Amino acid sequence: MIEIAHAAGVSVEAELGTIGSTDPADFEGGTAQIIYTDPKDGGNICADNRGG
């Protein structure tokens, strides 16, 4: 996906951890609980996406 986006001149962004809210009244959606990314997972994501 990243290669396709970059070929089209589009930047790519990733989000780790908490995104949004689980409150149904919240327009954004996501989770109300704060979820922190395990540093090992973050490192794996970076390693898996090098070169992009």
GIDASUL-V396814 format. One line per field, one symbol per residue. ss: DSSP state (h for helix, s for strand, l for the rest). burial: # if it has 16 or more other ideal C-beta (glycine too) atoms within 10 Angstrom, else .. Layout:
ss: ???
burial: ???
//
This chain:
ss: lhhhhhhllllllllllllslllllllllsllllllllhhhhhhhhhhllll
burial: ....................................................
//
